């Protein structure tokens, strides 16, 4: 465990917590870029996430997800661009980082500490620490406070780490692959606990995962990152409503594809299946074409399989 990750979950500065301070967004990245020597891990990433959202942050290995989340948590500095949390630039004011908790796959816990030791550590570093919440939650989960962290199961360690992160009472919880090394039951239990914490605190959560099914019923905002660039970002319901699988005659597919952004294109000799980004309420007047909805997983996979990782423009024409 690195010192940076310990600070991310336990402390983010000594400034006064200001949950009532109005801000335009929980997270705003503007042309964000990070270079390691000659290699760009991120390039020109821009997005805005409103407060109170649960964000599914997805992308393949090497897409730059961890780099992006480390920039958000203030653990590294950008090469270009900027990140603002609740209107405050990351790295310039302690108040901004004080409102963020960071939880990574390698949980920031000390194996030789008891669970109670970890809670005292968190209490010492965070002025708004909610000790009664932490102790009550762990009691409800049947996790003994006198047990050494190294003697806990992977699922129990994840629950302790999540409890510590939420007990900090952050406005933004950043989670980088926190479920990756858990079995299906533990994954489900941790996600259920996370959703209960979100409902209680109204905090914003950014959660990265390779398993889209983990995020389907939990997240209401989607960010797809691929090859160091943001492909798409927006409200899940709106994105699902404005993406359609169009099926029709192959000889007409080029004409349809010229009128709206096409994310995936599959054709046989007679039929074409186009997953396209459409205008809201697009009418489908041509009886030779059918339009059907897509799932969140289908949408994510279509974007990730695109040879071009850049974002697509919004459609301006409808199919008639």
N, C-alpha and C positions, 0 to 999 in steps of 0.2 A: 504494500500500500504506500502510495506516495504522499508526501506532505500536502501537495496541492489538492488531492482528492479528499484528504481528511478535512481540510479547510472547506472544501466545497459542500460537504454534507453537514459539518458541525458549525462552521462559522463563516461569515462573509463580511465582517467589519463590526465596529462598535457603534455605528450610527443609530439614531433613534428610528425605530420601525414606523413607517408612515403609510399604513394601509389605506388611509382616507385621502391620500394625495391623488388628485385626478391625473390620468395619463391617457394619451391617445391609443396606446396599445401595450400589451404585455411585452411583446418582443418585436423589434423592428431592425432588420438588417438591410443595409444599403451598400450595394456593390462590394460585398464582403469577399475578401480574398486572402488566402494563406499559402505562402510558398515555403517549402523546405528545400534549401539549396536551389537547385535548378528545376525542381518539380513543384507544380501548383497542385495542392490538395483541394483547394477551392478557388473558384474564379467568378467574379461578378455575380455573387449570390444576393438577391434582393427578395425580401418577403416581409409581410406584416401579419402578426397574429393578434387578434383581439384578446383582451383579458377574459378569464373564465373558461377558456377552451381547453379541451383535452386533445392534444395534437399527436397524430400518428406520423412519425418521422421515419420514412422507409427508403431503402436503397440497397444495392448490392454491396458486397465486400469491396473496399477500396473506393467507395463513392465519395467519401469525405464526411460521413455522418459524425464520427467521433470528433473530427477536427472542428466541425461546425458547433457541436454541443460544447466542446471545451472553450471555444471562443465566447459562446453565450454565457458560460459559467465564470468567465474571467480567468481561466486557468492558463491561457496563452493569449498572446496579443496578435491582432491581424496584421498582415503585410499591407493590405489595402482595405479601404472601406471602413464601415463602422457598425457597431451594434448598440442599440439603445434598449434598456429595460425599464418599462414604465416611464418613459420619457427621459431617463438619465443615461448618459454614455457609460458603457461598461469600462471599468478601469480608472475612471476619473473621480468617482465619488463612492465612498464606502457605503452610502445608503442604498445604492443600486444593488451591490453584491450582497448586502445584508438581507435582501428580500428573495434571495435565490438559494435553493438547496440542490446539490448535485449528487446523483447516485449512479455509479458505474457498475459494469458487470462484475468486476473484482471488488466485492463489497468492502467499503472502508471500515473494517472492523479489526480489532486486535485479538488474535486467538487466545492470548494469555489473560485477557481481561474477562471478568464476569460480565453478565448482561447489566447488572447494577453499576459496575464500573463504567461501562459505555454510556449509561444514562447520566452518571455524574459528570463525565467528560463533556457530554453535550450541554448539560446544564451550566457548566463553568464557562463555556465558550459563547453561549447565546443568551442575550439579555431577555428575550421574549420566550424562552424555553418553557414549554407546557409539560411539566413533570408529571402532573396527575394524569394527563392524557396518556403519556408514554407508559406509565406503570399500569394503568387500567387496561390499556390495549393489550399489552403483553400478558397480563393475567388472564384476559379473555381468550387469548391464543394458547394458554397453558404452556408458556415459555418461562421456566424458572429464572428468577433474577439472580440466583446464586450460581447458575450454571456457567462454566467457562464457554466463551464464544466458540472456541475450537472444538467443543464437544457437541455442538448443535448440528442438526441436519442442514442441508443446503437450503431447504425451504424455510426453516426456522431462522437461519442467518439472514435470508432475504427479508423476512418479516421484521427482524430487529433493525436492519438497515433502513427499511421503509419507515418504521416507527420513529427512528431518530430523525430522519429527514422531515417527516411531517410535524414532529414535536418542536422543531425549530420554528414552526409557523411561517413558512415562506409564502410569498405571493406567487412564486414560480418554482416548480419542481421539475428539474431536468434529469431524465433517466436514460442512460446510454446502455442499451441491451441488458437490462436488469434481470430478464427472465431466461437468458441464454443457456445457463447451466442447470436449469430446474426441470424436474419431471413434470408431466402434464397436470397432475393433481396440484403440485406446488405452484405451477404457473397460474392455474385457475384461482387458487386461494389468494395469491398475491394480487392478482388483478381485481378480485372482488374486494379485497381490503383497500386497494388504491381507490376504487370507485366510491367506496364508503367515505374515505377521507376527503375526496373531492366534493362530495355532496355536503359534507359537514363544514368545510373550510372555504369553498368556492375558489380555491387556488387554480392557477393555470398550470397545466402539465404538458411537457414535451417528452414523448416516449418513443424511443427508437427500438425497432425489432425487425428481425428477418422473417418472422412468422406473422403474416398479415391476419390470420385468423385470431391471433391474440388481441388484435386491435379493433376488429370489426364492430363489436358491440360496445366498445368502451370509448372510442374516439369520435369527435364531431368535426375535426379539422384534419386535413391531409396535406402533407408536404412530401413530395417525391424528389429525392436528390440522386443524381446519376452523373458519373464522370466529373464530379466537382461542381455541378451546376444544378440549380433548381429547375426542374421540369414543370412542376405544377404545384400550386398552393391554393387552398381554398376550403370552404365549408363542405363537408362530405355530402350532405344532402343535395346541395346545389351542384356539385360536380357529378353526382350520379344522375341528377335530373337533366344535365346538359351533355351527357355522353350517351350515344345510342349505337347499337349494333345494327347496321343496315344490310339487308340481304336482298339481292336482286340480280338481274341479268348481267353477265360479265361484260357484254359489249357496251353497257351504259355506265360502267363503273368509273371510267376516266372522267366523264362529265360530272358525275356526282362528286368525285374526289377534288375536282377543280373548284368546287363551290364552297367547301368547308374544310377545316383542318382534319386530316385523317391520321389517327394514331396507329392503327394496324390495318393491313390490307392483305386479305387471303382470297385467292381466286382459283377456280377450276376452269375447265373449258367453257362451262355454261353459267356458273354462278359466282358471284363475288360477295364476300362478307367484309364490310368496312366498319371498323369501330371509329366513329367520328365525334368530334366536339361540335355540338349543334347549338343553335340559339334556343333560349327558353320558349316553350310552347310552339316549337316548329311544326307547321302542318305538313302532313305527308299525303300529297295529292296523287302521286303516281301509283296506281294499283299494282304495278309490277315490282314495287319495293315494299318491304316490311321493315318496321323499326321495333326493336326490343331493348329493354333495359339491360344494364350490366351490373355485376356485383363489384364490391370494393376491390376484391382480389383480382378480378379480371381487369379492372381499370388500372391497378398498379402494375400488373404484369405487362400490360400492353405498352405502358409508358417505358418501363424498364427495358423492353425488347426493342425499342426504337433505335436505329443506328445513329440517329442524331439526338444528342442529349439536351439540346436547347429547347426552351419553352415554345409553345405554339400560340399563334394569335387567336383571338376570339373570332368566331365565325361572323360573317356579315350578310350572308345570303341564306335563303331557305330552299329546301327541295320542293319543287312543284311539278 
